[in-house]
Amino acid sequence: MPLFESYDRRIDKVNAALNTYGIKDIDEAKAICAAKNIDPYAICEGIQNIAFENAKWAYVVGSAIAIKKGCKTAAEAAEAIGIGLQAFCIPGSVAEDRKVGLGHGNLAAMLLRNETKCFAFLAGHESFAAAEGAIGIAQSANKVRQEPLRVILNGLGKDAAMIISRINGFTYVQTDFDYATGELNVVKTKSYSDGPRAAVKCYGADDVREGVAIMRAEGVDVSITGNSTNPTRFQHPVAGTYKKECIENGRKYFSVASGGGTGRTLHPDNMGAGPASYGMTDTMGRMHGDAQFAGSSSVPAHVEMMGFLGMGNNPMVGATVQVAVAIEMAK
């Protein structure tokens, strides 16, 4: 059997990337990681256990490149891992066109640098993939940062936020938004664990205005949208509105639009148009996204369908951070 999915369409590009850094093939890449007692394959699988084989091997390739480049910090390693992820993008695909692999590396690097104070999974609790990504970050990023990174989930529905917090050991923050004054009031907080997962705050909002107020209250610097049940009702409008507010107030905010691609959900304009056919989620992501990923925030098969890896975009953020931290700590 082939080592991973779509092997024939990927391997030449993967080998070319490896050869650029003096690595013969995937076997040597695996040996380079093993020599440092790093297992990127297992880390990837531990973040999202339904990830495809190509995702796990992409992290092996990216890690070997980072080690060969002599990366000293996790942020540098994350950028190098992105080179490996990019090598797995199928030529001519949506993922290749958007340079999604490099984008993932650069996003993880932002989260590992102290300039970024708060990262938000926007509309996170409609899928467990955001929780998987948040757990990966919470368990590793602060091992190498001077100042702890604050991680939040901000999504539609207070009951959903409470349930996802309880299941994953996060801290649920119940808020009440005053529509007359625009003030956000914290009603109560409840931590469902004592470990690093409790540092992840999970918010549930009633609508876009409250969602933006949560972003403002936490001072979100970087976010990634989901592409789940309420993309037109919540996550994309929140990101766009908050970005407008940040621009008006001279505040830096980097918005990543996860999801979208050929024939994506919510009424693609013309399926017969092939690569020119986009759904509403893809279109809205273009409006606010500083970077736009390809495929689902959670479903491996849809990300693979876009020509990238079989792993949800949200858990991939956690995997990239955790692997990069392992590389820095292995020195």
Buried (B, 14 or more C-beta within 10 A) or exposed (E): EEEBBBBEBBBEBBBEBBEEBEBEEBEBBBEBBEEBEBBBBEBBBBBBEBBBBBBBBBBBBBBBBBBBBEBEBBBBBBBBBBBBBBBBBBEEBBBBBBBBBBBBBBBBBBBBBEEBBBBBBBBBBBBBBBBBBBBBBBBBBBBBBEEEBBBBBBBBBBEBBBBBBBEBBBBBBBBEBEEEEEEBEEEEEEBBBEEBBBBBBBBBBBBBBBBBBBBBBBEBBBBBBBBBBBBEBBBBBBBBBBBEBBEEEEBEBBBBBBBBBBBBBBEBEEEEEEEEBBBBBBBBBEEBBEBBBBBBBBBBEBBBBBBBBBBBBBBBBBBBBBBBBBBBEBE
